[in-house]
Amino acid sequence: MAIYYIQQGGDDGRTPSQAQNSGTPWATIYHASTIATNGDTIHVLAGTITETINSEIAVGVNITGEGATSIVHSDLTGDFS
């Protein structure tokens, strides 16, 4: 089980090992979604991430956010349980 960090200004060219350090995050949830598997977490660090590409998140992957209020907004509807 891995935790991958995402932050505005990150770099999707980093390796999965590098993105497991909050000091060297990836830039997009989309990129993380292509790597993360069941049991992994995609953690979005403080800031605003806006993406216009659809991401398919594997079953069992968690998305968490930094801070007291974290919002993941989608125009799509479905069963996210």
N, CA, C and O atoms as a Maestro MAE file, in Angstrom:
{
 s_m_m2io_version
 :::
 2.0.0
}

f_m_ct {
 s_m_title
 :::
 protein
 m_atom[324] {
  # First column is atom index #
  i_m_mmod_type
  r_m_x_coord
  r_m_y_coord
  r_m_z_coord
  i_m_residue_number
  s_m_chain_name
  s_m_pdb_residue_name
  s_m_pdb_atom_name
  i_m_atomic_number
  :::
  1 25 0.838 -1.182 0.000 1 A "MET " " N  " 7
  2 3 0.000 0.000 0.000 1 A "MET " " CA " 6
  3 2 0.878 1.239 0.000 1 A "MET " " C  " 6
  4 15 1.722 1.420 0.877 1 A "MET " " O  " 8
  5 25 0.668 2.084 -0.993 2 A "ALA " " N  " 7
  6 3 1.478 3.288 -1.140 2 A "ALA " " CA " 6
  7 2 0.600 4.532 -1.020 2 A "ALA " " C  " 6
  8 15 -0.601 4.491 -1.287 2 A "ALA " " O  " 8
  9 25 1.219 5.628 -0.617 3 A "ILE " " N  " 7
  10 3 0.575 6.939 -0.629 3 A "ILE " " CA " 6
  11 2 1.314 7.780 -1.652 3 A "ILE " " C  " 6
  12 15 2.517 8.011 -1.530 3 A "ILE " " O  " 8
  13 25 0.581 8.240 -2.668 4 A "TYR " " N  " 7
  14 3 1.154 9.091 -3.711 4 A "TYR " " CA " 6
  15 2 0.660 10.516 -3.505 4 A "TYR " " C  " 6
  16 15 -0.535 10.742 -3.316 4 A "TYR " " O  " 8
  17 25 1.585 11.480 -3.543 5 A "TYR " " N  " 7
  18 3 1.251 12.878 -3.296 5 A "TYR " " CA " 6
  19 2 1.088 13.646 -4.602 5 A "TYR " " C  " 6
  20 15 1.820 13.434 -5.569 5 A "TYR " " O  " 8
  21 25 0.094 14.553 -4.600 6 A "ILE " " N  " 7
  22 3 -0.219 15.401 -5.748 6 A "ILE " " CA " 6
  23 2 -0.210 16.851 -5.267 6 A "ILE " " C  " 6
  24 15 -0.704 17.145 -4.179 6 A "ILE " " O  " 8
  25 25 0.341 17.747 -6.063 7 A "GLN " " N  " 7
  26 3 0.298 19.169 -5.718 7 A "GLN " " CA " 6
  27 2 0.474 20.008 -6.970 7 A "GLN " " C  " 6
  28 15 1.214 19.642 -7.884 7 A "GLN " " O  " 8
  29 25 -0.216 21.134 -6.997 8 A "GLN " " N  " 7
  30 3 -0.016 22.086 -8.082 8 A "GLN " " CA " 6
  31 2 1.468 22.430 -8.127 8 A "GLN " " C  " 6
  32 15 2.066 22.734 -7.095 8 A "GLN " " O  " 8
  33 25 2.061 22.384 -9.308 9 A "GLY " " N  " 7
  34 3 3.497 22.632 -9.438 9 A "GLY " " CA " 6
  35 2 4.333 21.379 -9.304 9 A "GLY " " C  " 6
  36 15 5.557 21.439 -9.414 9 A "GLY " " O  " 8
  37 25 3.681 20.223 -9.064 10 A "GLY " " N  " 7
  38 3 4.408 18.958 -9.006 10 A "GLY " " CA " 6
  39 2 4.885 18.560 -10.395 10 A "GLY " " C  " 6
  40 15 4.764 19.332 -11.346 10 A "GLY " " O  " 8
  41 25 5.425 17.354 -10.507 11 A "ASP " " N  " 7
  42 3 6.007 16.908 -11.771 11 A "ASP " " CA " 6
  43 2 5.615 15.455 -12.034 11 A "ASP " " C  " 6
  44 15 6.040 14.553 -11.312 11 A "ASP " " O  " 8
  45 25 4.803 15.232 -13.068 12 A "ASP " " N  " 7
  46 3 4.385 13.874 -13.412 12 A "ASP " " CA " 6
  47 2 5.521 13.037 -13.976 12 A "ASP " " C  " 6
  48 15 5.345 11.838 -14.190 12 A "ASP " " O  " 8
  49 25 6.672 13.631 -14.221 13 A "GLY " " N  " 7
  50 3 7.834 12.896 -14.690 13 A "GLY " " CA " 6
  51 2 8.577 12.180 -13.572 13 A "GLY " " C  " 6
  52 15 9.503 11.412 -13.830 13 A "GLY " " O  " 8
  53 25 8.176 12.427 -12.341 14 A "ARG " " N  " 7
  54 3 8.832 11.759 -11.207 14 A "ARG " " CA " 6
  55 2 8.419 10.295 -11.138 14 A "ARG " " C  " 6
  56 15 7.363 9.905 -11.637 14 A "ARG " " O  " 8
  57 25 9.265 9.504 -10.516 15 A "THR " " N  " 7
  58 3 8.982 8.078 -10.354 15 A "THR " " CA " 6
  59 2 7.945 7.867 -9.256 15 A "THR " " C  " 6
  60 15 7.729 8.757 -8.433 15 A "THR " " O  " 8
  61 25 7.302 6.699 -9.232 16 A "PRO " " N  " 7
  62 3 6.384 6.411 -8.135 16 A "PRO " " CA " 6
  63 2 7.062 6.515 -6.762 16 A "PRO " " C  " 6
  64 15 6.440 6.978 -5.806 16 A "PRO " " O  " 8
  65 25 8.297 6.102 -6.656 17 A "SER " " N  " 7
  66 3 9.005 6.213 -5.374 17 A "SER " " CA " 6
  67 2 9.162 7.665 -4.956 17 A "SER " " C  " 6
  68 15 8.998 7.995 -3.781 17 A "SER " " O  " 8
  69 25 9.481 8.541 -5.914 18 A "GLN " " N  " 7
  70 3 9.622 9.959 -5.601 18 A "GLN " " CA " 6
  71 2 8.280 10.560 -5.175 18 A "GLN " " C  " 6
  72 15 8.237 11.373 -4.252 18 A "GLN " " O  " 8
  73 25 7.195 10.173 -5.831 19 A "ALA " " N  " 7
  74 3 5.875 10.734 -5.528 19 A "ALA " " CA " 6
  75 2 5.320 10.245 -4.189 19 A "ALA " " C  " 6
  76 15 4.287 10.736 -3.734 19 A "ALA " " O  " 8
  77 25 5.989 9.295 -3.561 20 A "GLN " " N  " 7
  78 3 5.588 8.850 -2.231 20 A "GLN " " CA " 6
  79 2 6.173 9.750 -1.144 20 A "GLN " " C  " 6
  80 15 5.977 9.503 0.046 20 A "GLN " " O  " 8
  81 25 6.883 10.779 -1.554 21 A "ASN " " N  " 7
  82 3 7.441 11.780 -0.641 21 A "ASN " " CA " 6
  83 2 6.689 13.081 -0.890 21 A "ASN " " C  " 6
  84 15 6.615 13.537 -2.032 21 A "ASN " " O  " 8
  85 25 6.132 13.686 0.151 22 A "SER " " N  " 7
  86 3 5.338 14.906 -0.027 22 A "SER " " CA " 6
  87 2 6.154 16.071 -0.566 22 A "SER " " C  " 6
  88 15 5.584 17.049 -1.049 22 A "SER " " O  " 8
  89 25 7.467 15.986 -0.492 23 A "GLY " " N  " 7
  90 3 8.333 17.034 -1.020 23 A "GLY " " CA " 6
  91 2 8.586 16.924 -2.518 23 A "GLY " " C  " 6
  92 15 9.111 17.851 -3.134 23 A "GLY " " O  " 8
  93 25 8.206 15.771 -3.110 24 A "THR " " N  " 7
  94 3 8.404 15.563 -4.553 24 A "THR " " CA " 6
  95 2 7.136 14.955 -5.171 24 A "THR " " C  " 6
  96 15 7.162 13.828 -5.665 24 A "THR " " O  " 8
  97 25 6.032 15.707 -5.140 25 A "PRO " " N  " 7
  98 3 4.754 15.162 -5.609 25 A "PRO " " CA " 6
  99 2 4.616 15.154 -7.127 25 A "PRO " " C  " 6
  100 15 5.371 15.806 -7.848 25 A "PRO " " O  " 8
  101 25 3.627 14.395 -7.583 26 A "TRP " " N  " 7
  102 3 3.197 14.478 -8.969 26 A "TRP " " CA " 6
  103 2 2.306 15.705 -9.129 26 A "TRP " " C  " 6
  104 15 1.910 16.317 -8.137 26 A "TRP " " O  " 8
  105 25 1.990 16.068 -10.372 27 A "ALA " " N  " 7
  106 3 1.180 17.252 -10.648 27 A "ALA " " CA " 6
  107 2 -0.310 16.944 -10.810 27 A "ALA " " C  " 6
  108 15 -1.146 17.810 -10.557 27 A "ALA " " O  " 8
  109 25 -0.652 15.724 -11.227 28 A "THR " " N  " 7
  110 3 -2.054 15.457 -11.576 28 A "THR " " CA " 6
  111 2 -2.611 14.189 -10.944 28 A "THR " " C  " 6
  112 15 -1.909 13.197 -10.745 28 A "THR " " O  " 8
  113 25 -3.900 14.264 -10.638 29 A "ILE " " N  " 7
  114 3 -4.616 13.091 -10.164 29 A "ILE " " CA " 6
  115 2 -4.668 12.054 -11.285 29 A "ILE " " C  " 6
  116 15 -4.578 10.851 -11.038 29 A "ILE " " O  " 8
  117 25 -4.816 12.540 -12.525 30 A "TYR " " N  " 7
  118 3 -4.856 11.621 -13.664 30 A "TYR " " CA " 6
  119 2 -3.617 10.727 -13.687 30 A "TYR " " C  " 6
  120 15 -3.737 9.509 -13.822 30 A "TYR " " O  " 8
  121 25 -2.436 11.316 -13.559 31 A "HIS " " N  " 7
  122 3 -1.212 10.513 -13.602 31 A "HIS " " CA " 6
  123 2 -1.194 9.510 -12.452 31 A "HIS " " C  " 6
  124 15 -0.864 8.340 -12.642 31 A "HIS " " O  " 8
  125 25 -1.549 9.976 -11.271 32 A "ALA " " N  " 7
  126 3 -1.573 9.066 -10.117 32 A "ALA " " CA " 6
  127 2 -2.556 7.926 -10.346 32 A "ALA " " C  " 6
  128 15 -2.306 6.794 -9.932 32 A "ALA " " O  " 8
  129 25 -3.681 8.225 -11.008 33 A "SER " " N  " 7
  130 3 -4.690 7.183 -11.242 33 A "SER " " CA " 6
  131 2 -4.195 6.087 -12.185 33 A "SER " " C  " 6
  132 15 -4.724 4.976 -12.176 33 A "SER " " O  " 8
  133 25 -3.189 6.392 -12.992 34 A "THR " " N  " 7
  134 3 -2.642 5.376 -13.896 34 A "THR " " CA " 6
  135 2 -1.654 4.456 -13.180 34 A "THR " " C  " 6
  136 15 -1.275 3.415 -13.714 34 A "THR " " O  " 8
  137 25 -1.240 4.838 -11.979 35 A "ILE " " N  " 7
  138 3 -0.244 4.075 -11.214 35 A "ILE " " CA " 6
  139 2 -0.862 3.385 -9.999 35 A "ILE " " C  " 6
  140 15 -0.539 2.233 -9.707 35 A "ILE " " O  " 8
  141 25 -1.747 4.086 -9.295 36 A "ALA " " N  " 7
  142 3 -2.301 3.584 -8.033 36 A "ALA " " CA " 6
  143 2 -3.132 2.324 -8.247 36 A "ALA " " C  " 6
  144 15 -3.858 2.199 -9.233 36 A "ALA " " O  " 8
  145 25 -3.012 1.399 -7.308 37 A "THR " " N  " 7
  146 3 -3.773 0.145 -7.352 37 A "THR " " CA " 6
  147 2 -4.486 -0.060 -6.019 37 A "THR " " C  " 6
  148 15 -4.308 0.716 -5.080 37 A "THR " " O  " 8
  149 25 -5.290 -1.108 -5.950 38 A "ASN " " N  " 7
  150 3 -6.075 -1.422 -4.760 38 A "ASN " " CA " 6
  151 2 -5.246 -1.299 -3.483 38 A "ASN " " C  " 6
  152 15 -4.190 -1.920 -3.357 38 A "ASN " " O  " 8
  153 25 -5.732 -0.492 -2.536 39 A "GLY " " N  " 7
  154 3 -5.048 -0.303 -1.256 39 A "GLY " " CA " 6
  155 2 -4.188 0.945 -1.205 39 A "GLY " " C  " 6
  156 15 -3.769 1.357 -0.124 39 A "GLY " " O  " 8
  157 25 -3.915 1.557 -2.354 40 A "ASP " " N  " 7
  158 3 -3.109 2.780 -2.398 40 A "ASP " " CA " 6
  159 2 -3.968 4.005 -2.095 40 A "ASP " " C  " 6
  160 15 -5.196 3.948 -2.158 40 A "ASP " " O  " 8
  161 25 -3.303 5.119 -1.764 41 A "THR " " N  " 7
  162 3 -3.974 6.385 -1.513 41 A "THR " " CA " 6
  163 2 -3.348 7.462 -2.379 41 A "THR " " C  " 6
  164 15 -2.125 7.549 -2.493 41 A "THR " " O  " 8
  165 25 -4.197 8.283 -2.989 42 A "ILE " " N  " 7
  166 3 -3.756 9.489 -3.695 42 A "ILE " " CA " 6
  167 2 -4.071 10.641 -2.762 42 A "ILE " " C  " 6
  168 15 -5.236 10.916 -2.477 42 A "ILE " " O  " 8
  169 25 -3.029 11.318 -2.282 43 A "HIS " " N  " 7
  170 3 -3.202 12.409 -1.313 43 A "HIS " " CA " 6
  171 2 -2.914 13.738 -1.997 43 A "HIS " " C  " 6
  172 15 -1.800 13.982 -2.462 43 A "HIS " " O  " 8
  173 25 -3.933 14.596 -2.054 44 A "VAL " " N  " 7
  174 3 -3.797 15.903 -2.692 44 A "VAL " " CA " 6
  175 2 -3.364 16.904 -1.632 44 A "VAL " " C  " 6
  176 15 -4.086 17.161 -0.668 44 A "VAL " " O  " 8
  177 25 -2.169 17.468 -1.825 45 A "LEU " " N  " 7
  178 3 -1.645 18.460 -0.888 45 A "LEU " " CA " 6
  179 2 -2.390 19.779 -1.054 45 A "LEU " " C  " 6
  180 15 -3.148 19.947 -2.009 45 A "LEU " " O  " 8
  181 25 -2.183 20.710 -0.136 46 A "ALA " " N  " 7
  182 3 -2.894 21.988 -0.127 46 A "ALA " " CA " 6
  183 2 -2.770 22.701 -1.465 46 A "ALA " " C  " 6
  184 15 -1.707 22.706 -2.085 46 A "ALA " " O  " 8
  185 25 -3.867 23.302 -1.898 47 A "GLY " " N  " 7
  186 3 -3.899 24.019 -3.163 47 A "GLY " " CA " 6
  187 2 -5.081 23.572 -3.989 47 A "GLY " " C  " 6
  188 15 -5.906 22.776 -3.540 47 A "GLY " " O  " 8
  189 25 -5.155 24.084 -5.181 48 A "THR " " N  " 7
  190 3 -6.251 23.757 -6.086 48 A "THR " " CA " 6
  191 2 -5.711 23.023 -7.303 48 A "THR " " C  " 6
  192 15 -4.804 23.505 -7.982 48 A "THR " " O  " 8
  193 25 -6.270 21.870 -7.568 49 A "ILE " " N  " 7
  194 3 -5.906 21.086 -8.743 49 A "ILE " " CA " 6
  195 2 -7.130 21.075 -9.657 49 A "ILE " " C  " 6
  196 15 -8.201 20.620 -9.255 49 A "ILE " " O  " 8
  197 25 -6.978 21.566 -10.868 50 A "THR " " N  " 7
  198 3 -8.067 21.553 -11.842 50 A "THR " " CA " 6
  199 2 -7.630 20.700 -13.017 50 A "THR " " C  " 6
  200 15 -6.604 20.959 -13.646 50 A "THR " " O  " 8
  201 25 -8.424 19.679 -13.304 51 A "GLU " " N  " 7
  202 3 -8.107 18.777 -14.411 51 A "GLU " " CA " 6
  203 2 -9.303 18.678 -15.336 51 A "GLU " " C  " 6
  204 15 -10.450 18.713 -14.890 51 A "GLU " " O  " 8
  205 25 -9.034 18.555 -16.614 52 A "THR " " N  " 7
  206 3 -10.112 18.449 -17.598 52 A "THR " " CA " 6
  207 2 -10.128 17.099 -18.296 52 A "THR " " C  " 6
  208 15 -10.883 16.893 -19.246 52 A "THR " " O  " 8
  209 25 -9.303 16.189 -17.829 53 A "ILE " " N  " 7
  210 3 -9.253 14.845 -18.405 53 A "ILE " " CA " 6
  211 2 -9.909 13.881 -17.419 53 A "ILE " " C  " 6
  212 15 -9.764 14.034 -16.206 53 A "ILE " " O  " 8
  213 25 -10.621 12.901 -17.936 54 A "ASN " " N  " 7
  214 3 -11.254 11.910 -17.070 54 A "ASN " " CA " 6
  215 2 -10.205 10.979 -16.481 54 A "ASN " " C  " 6
  216 15 -9.284 10.536 -17.168 54 A "ASN " " O  " 8
  217 25 -10.365 10.692 -15.197 55 A "SER " " N  " 7
  218 3 -9.486 9.744 -14.509 55 A "SER " " CA " 6
  219 2 -10.299 8.536 -14.101 55 A "SER " " C  " 6
  220 15 -11.396 8.670 -13.559 55 A "SER " " O  " 8
  221 25 -9.761 7.358 -14.360 56 A "GLU " " N  " 7
  222 3 -10.390 6.134 -13.894 56 A "GLU " " CA " 6
  223 2 -9.596 5.639 -12.699 56 A "GLU " " C  " 6
  224 15 -8.445 5.220 -12.825 56 A "GLU " " O  " 8
  225 25 -10.229 5.695 -11.544 57 A "ILE " " N  " 7
  226 3 -9.575 5.303 -10.300 57 A "ILE " " CA " 6
  227 2 -9.903 3.838 -10.038 57 A "ILE " " C  " 6
  228 15 -11.067 3.440 -10.066 57 A "ILE " " O  " 8
  229 25 -8.869 3.039 -9.783 58 A "ALA " " N  " 7
  230 3 -9.059 1.608 -9.525 58 A "ALA " " CA " 6
  231 2 -9.876 1.397 -8.250 58 A "ALA " " C  " 6
  232 15 -9.817 2.199 -7.318 58 A "ALA " " O  " 8
  233 25 -10.622 0.325 -8.230 59 A "VAL " " N  " 7
  234 3 -11.370 -0.054 -7.037 59 A "VAL " " CA " 6
  235 2 -10.390 -0.203 -5.882 59 A "VAL " " C  " 6
  236 15 -9.337 -0.822 -6.031 59 A "VAL " " O  " 8
  237 25 -10.737 0.364 -4.729 60 A "GLY " " N  " 7
  238 3 -9.901 0.242 -3.541 60 A "GLY " " CA " 6
  239 2 -8.857 1.323 -3.387 60 A "GLY " " C  " 6
  240 15 -8.094 1.303 -2.421 60 A "GLY " " O  " 8
  241 25 -8.799 2.285 -4.326 61 A "VAL " " N  " 7
  242 3 -7.870 3.417 -4.207 61 A "VAL " " CA " 6
  243 2 -8.599 4.553 -3.497 61 A "VAL " " C  " 6
  244 15 -9.718 4.910 -3.868 61 A "VAL " " O  " 8
  245 25 -7.963 5.116 -2.480 62 A "ASN " " N  " 7
  246 3 -8.536 6.224 -1.725 62 A "ASN " " CA " 6
  247 2 -7.972 7.541 -2.228 62 A "ASN " " C  " 6
  248 15 -6.820 7.611 -2.656 62 A "ASN " " O  " 8
  249 25 -8.796 8.593 -2.174 63 A "ILE " " N  " 7
  250 3 -8.329 9.944 -2.458 63 A "ILE " " CA " 6
  251 2 -8.561 10.767 -1.206 63 A "ILE " " C  " 6
  252 15 -9.682 10.845 -0.704 63 A "ILE " " O  " 8
  253 25 -7.498 11.383 -0.701 64 A "THR " " N  " 7
  254 3 -7.601 12.222 0.484 64 A "THR " " CA " 6
  255 2 -7.059 13.602 0.161 64 A "THR " " C  " 6
  256 15 -6.361 13.786 -0.837 64 A "THR " " O  " 8
  257 25 -7.381 14.565 1.004 65 A "GLY " " N  " 7
  258 3 -6.921 15.930 0.790 65 A "GLY " " CA " 6
  259 2 -6.317 16.519 2.040 65 A "GLY " " C  " 6
  260 15 -6.562 16.049 3.151 65 A "GLY " " O  " 8
  261 25 -5.538 17.537 1.848 66 A "GLU " " N  " 7
  262 3 -4.835 18.222 2.923 66 A "GLU " " CA " 6
  263 2 -5.772 19.207 3.619 66 A "GLU " " C  " 6
  264 15 -6.577 19.861 2.955 66 A "GLU " " O  " 8
  265 25 -5.684 19.321 4.912 67 A "GLY " " N  " 7
  266 3 -6.392 20.366 5.637 67 A "GLY " " CA " 6
  267 2 -7.743 19.934 6.176 67 A "GLY " " C  " 6
  268 15 -8.191 18.800 6.005 67 A "GLY " " O  " 8
  269 25 -8.368 20.903 6.837 68 A "ALA " " N  " 7
  270 3 -9.643 20.643 7.505 68 A "ALA " " CA " 6
  271 2 -10.796 20.493 6.520 68 A "ALA " " C  " 6
  272 15 -11.754 19.770 6.790 68 A "ALA " " O  " 8
  273 25 -10.707 21.174 5.378 69 A "THR " " N  " 7
  274 3 -11.766 21.064 4.375 69 A "THR " " CA " 6
  275 2 -11.155 20.625 3.063 69 A "THR " " C  " 6
  276 15 -10.343 21.340 2.475 69 A "THR " " O  " 8
  277 25 -11.536 19.479 2.617 70 A "SER " " N  " 7
  278 3 -11.035 18.929 1.352 70 A "SER " " CA " 6
  279 2 -12.225 18.538 0.505 70 A "SER " " C  " 6
  280 15 -13.133 17.853 0.975 70 A "SER " " O  " 8
  281 25 -12.223 18.969 -0.735 71 A "ILE " " N  " 7
  282 3 -13.347 18.696 -1.618 71 A "ILE " " CA " 6
  283 2 -12.831 18.102 -2.919 71 A "ILE " " C  " 6
  284 15 -11.931 18.651 -3.555 71 A "ILE " " O  " 8
  285 25 -13.410 16.982 -3.303 72 A "VAL " " N  " 7
  286 3 -13.174 16.431 -4.632 72 A "VAL " " CA " 6
  287 2 -14.490 16.596 -5.363 72 A "VAL " " C  " 6
  288 15 -15.486 15.970 -4.998 72 A "VAL " " O  " 8
  289 25 -14.508 17.426 -6.384 73 A "HIS " " N  " 7
  290 3 -15.734 17.739 -7.127 73 A "HIS " " CA " 6
  291 2 -15.684 17.078 -8.486 73 A "HIS " " C  " 6
  292 15 -14.658 17.091 -9.166 73 A "HIS " " O  " 8
  293 25 -16.793 16.510 -8.865 74 A "SER " " N  " 7
  294 3 -16.897 15.894 -10.188 74 A "SER " " CA " 6
  295 2 -18.241 16.226 -10.790 74 A "SER " " C  " 6
  296 15 -19.246 16.292 -10.082 74 A "SER " " O  " 8
  297 25 -18.267 16.435 -12.087 75 A "ASP " " N  " 7
  298 3 -19.525 16.628 -12.791 75 A "ASP " " CA " 6
  299 2 -20.192 15.298 -13.107 75 A "ASP " " C  " 6
  300 15 -21.325 15.267 -13.589 75 A "ASP " " O  " 8
  301 25 -19.503 14.211 -12.841 76 A "LEU " " N  " 7
  302 3 -20.030 12.883 -13.090 76 A "LEU " " CA " 6
  303 2 -20.806 12.398 -11.884 76 A "LEU " " C  " 6
  304 15 -20.535 12.815 -10.758 76 A "LEU " " O  " 8
  305 25 -21.762 11.526 -12.109 77 A "THR " " N  " 7
  306 3 -22.491 10.915 -11.003 77 A "THR " " CA " 6
  307 2 -22.281 9.417 -11.065 77 A "THR " " C  " 6
  308 15 -22.021 8.853 -12.127 77 A "THR " " O  " 8
  309 25 -22.396 8.799 -9.940 78 A "GLY " " N  " 7
  310 3 -22.243 7.356 -9.894 78 A "GLY " " CA " 6
  311 2 -22.120 6.871 -8.481 78 A "GLY " " C  " 6
  312 15 -22.234 7.653 -7.537 78 A "GLY " " O  " 8
  313 25 -21.891 5.603 -8.326 79 A "ASP " " N  " 7
  314 3 -21.755 5.002 -7.009 79 A "ASP " " CA " 6
  315 2 -20.297 5.042 -6.607 79 A "ASP " " C  " 6
  316 15 -19.483 4.292 -7.146 79 A "ASP " " O  " 8
  317 25 -19.953 5.915 -5.659 80 A "PHE " " N  " 7
  318 3 -18.578 6.072 -5.213 80 A "PHE " " CA " 6
  319 2 -18.330 5.395 -3.874 80 A "PHE " " C  " 6
  320 15 -17.401 5.769 -3.158 80 A "PHE " " O  " 8
  321 25 -19.143 4.410 -3.526 81 A "SER " " N  " 7
  322 3 -18.992 3.749 -2.226 81 A "SER " " CA " 6
  323 2 -17.846 2.762 -2.231 81 A "SER " " C  " 6
  324 15 -17.580 2.118 -1.216 81 A "SER " " O  " 8
  :::
 }
 m_bond[323] {
  # First column is bond index #
  i_m_from
  i_m_to
  i_m_order
  :::
  1 1 2 1
  2 2 3 1
  3 3 4 2
  4 3 5 1
  5 5 6 1
  6 6 7 1
  7 7 8 2
  8 7 9 1
  9 9 10 1
  10 10 11 1
  11 11 12 2
  12 11 13 1
  13 13 14 1
  14 14 15 1
  15 15 16 2
  16 15 17 1
  17 17 18 1
  18 18 19 1
  19 19 20 2
  20 19 21 1
  21 21 22 1
  22 22 23 1
  23 23 24 2
  24 23 25 1
  25 25 26 1
  26 26 27 1
  27 27 28 2
  28 27 29 1
  29 29 30 1
  30 30 31 1
  31 31 32 2
  32 31 33 1
  33 33 34 1
  34 34 35 1
  35 35 36 2
  36 35 37 1
  37 37 38 1
  38 38 39 1
  39 39 40 2
  40 39 41 1
  41 41 42 1
  42 42 43 1
  43 43 44 2
  44 43 45 1
  45 45 46 1
  46 46 47 1
  47 47 48 2
  48 47 49 1
  49 49 50 1
  50 50 51 1
  51 51 52 2
  52 51 53 1
  53 53 54 1
  54 54 55 1
  55 55 56 2
  56 55 57 1
  57 57 58 1
  58 58 59 1
  59 59 60 2
  60 59 61 1
  61 61 62 1
  62 62 63 1
  63 63 64 2
  64 63 65 1
  65 65 66 1
  66 66 67 1
  67 67 68 2
  68 67 69 1
  69 69 70 1
  70 70 71 1
  71 71 72 2
  72 71 73 1
  73 73 74 1
  74 74 75 1
  75 75 76 2
  76 75 77 1
  77 77 78 1
  78 78 79 1
  79 79 80 2
  80 79 81 1
  81 81 82 1
  82 82 83 1
  83 83 84 2
  84 83 85 1
  85 85 86 1
  86 86 87 1
  87 87 88 2
  88 87 89 1
  89 89 90 1
  90 90 91 1
  91 91 92 2
  92 91 93 1
  93 93 94 1
  94 94 95 1
  95 95 96 2
  96 95 97 1
  97 97 98 1
  98 98 99 1
  99 99 100 2
  100 99 101 1
  101 101 102 1
  102 102 103 1
  103 103 104 2
  104 103 105 1
  105 105 106 1
  106 106 107 1
  107 107 108 2
  108 107 109 1
  109 109 110 1
  110 110 111 1
  111 111 112 2
  112 111 113 1
  113 113 114 1
  114 114 115 1
  115 115 116 2
  116 115 117 1
  117 117 118 1
  118 118 119 1
  119 119 120 2
  120 119 121 1
  121 121 122 1
  122 122 123 1
  123 123 124 2
  124 123 125 1
  125 125 126 1
  126 126 127 1
  127 127 128 2
  128 127 129 1
  129 129 130 1
  130 130 131 1
  131 131 132 2
  132 131 133 1
  133 133 134 1
  134 134 135 1
  135 135 136 2
  136 135 137 1
  137 137 138 1
  138 138 139 1
  139 139 140 2
  140 139 141 1
  141 141 142 1
  142 142 143 1
  143 143 144 2
  144 143 145 1
  145 145 146 1
  146 146 147 1
  147 147 148 2
  148 147 149 1
  149 149 150 1
  150 150 151 1
  151 151 152 2
  152 151 153 1
  153 153 154 1
  154 154 155 1
  155 155 156 2
  156 155 157 1
  157 157 158 1
  158 158 159 1
  159 159 160 2
  160 159 161 1
  161 161 162 1
  162 162 163 1
  163 163 164 2
  164 163 165 1
  165 165 166 1
  166 166 167 1
  167 167 168 2
  168 167 169 1
  169 169 170 1
  170 170 171 1
  171 171 172 2
  172 171 173 1
  173 173 174 1
  174 174 175 1
  175 175 176 2
  176 175 177 1
  177 177 178 1
  178 178 179 1
  179 179 180 2
  180 179 181 1
  181 181 182 1
  182 182 183 1
  183 183 184 2
  184 183 185 1
  185 185 186 1
  186 186 187 1
  187 187 188 2
  188 187 189 1
  189 189 190 1
  190 190 191 1
  191 191 192 2
  192 191 193 1
  193 193 194 1
  194 194 195 1
  195 195 196 2
  196 195 197 1
  197 197 198 1
  198 198 199 1
  199 199 200 2
  200 199 201 1
  201 201 202 1
  202 202 203 1
  203 203 204 2
  204 203 205 1
  205 205 206 1
  206 206 207 1
  207 207 208 2
  208 207 209 1
  209 209 210 1
  210 210 211 1
  211 211 212 2
  212 211 213 1
  213 213 214 1
  214 214 215 1
  215 215 216 2
  216 215 217 1
  217 217 218 1
  218 218 219 1
  219 219 220 2
  220 219 221 1
  221 221 222 1
  222 222 223 1
  223 223 224 2
  224 223 225 1
  225 225 226 1
  226 226 227 1
  227 227 228 2
  228 227 229 1
  229 229 230 1
  230 230 231 1
  231 231 232 2
  232 231 233 1
  233 233 234 1
  234 234 235 1
  235 235 236 2
  236 235 237 1
  237 237 238 1
  238 238 239 1
  239 239 240 2
  240 239 241 1
  241 241 242 1
  242 242 243 1
  243 243 244 2
  244 243 245 1
  245 245 246 1
  246 246 247 1
  247 247 248 2
  248 247 249 1
  249 249 250 1
  250 250 251 1
  251 251 252 2
  252 251 253 1
  253 253 254 1
  254 254 255 1
  255 255 256 2
  256 255 257 1
  257 257 258 1
  258 258 259 1
  259 259 260 2
  260 259 261 1
  261 261 262 1
  262 262 263 1
  263 263 264 2
  264 263 265 1
  265 265 266 1
  266 266 267 1
  267 267 268 2
  268 267 269 1
  269 269 270 1
  270 270 271 1
  271 271 272 2
  272 271 273 1
  273 273 274 1
  274 274 275 1
  275 275 276 2
  276 275 277 1
  277 277 278 1
  278 278 279 1
  279 279 280 2
  280 279 281 1
  281 281 282 1
  282 282 283 1
  283 283 284 2
  284 283 285 1
  285 285 286 1
  286 286 287 1
  287 287 288 2
  288 287 289 1
  289 289 290 1
  290 290 291 1
  291 291 292 2
  292 291 293 1
  293 293 294 1
  294 294 295 1
  295 295 296 2
  296 295 297 1
  297 297 298 1
  298 298 299 1
  299 299 300 2
  300 299 301 1
  301 301 302 1
  302 302 303 1
  303 303 304 2
  304 303 305 1
  305 305 306 1
  306 306 307 1
  307 307 308 2
  308 307 309 1
  309 309 310 1
  310 310 311 1
  311 311 312 2
  312 311 313 1
  313 313 314 1
  314 314 315 1
  315 315 316 2
  316 315 317 1
  317 317 318 1
  318 318 319 1
  319 319 320 2
  320 319 321 1
  321 321 322 1
  322 322 323 1
  323 323 324 2
  :::
 }
}
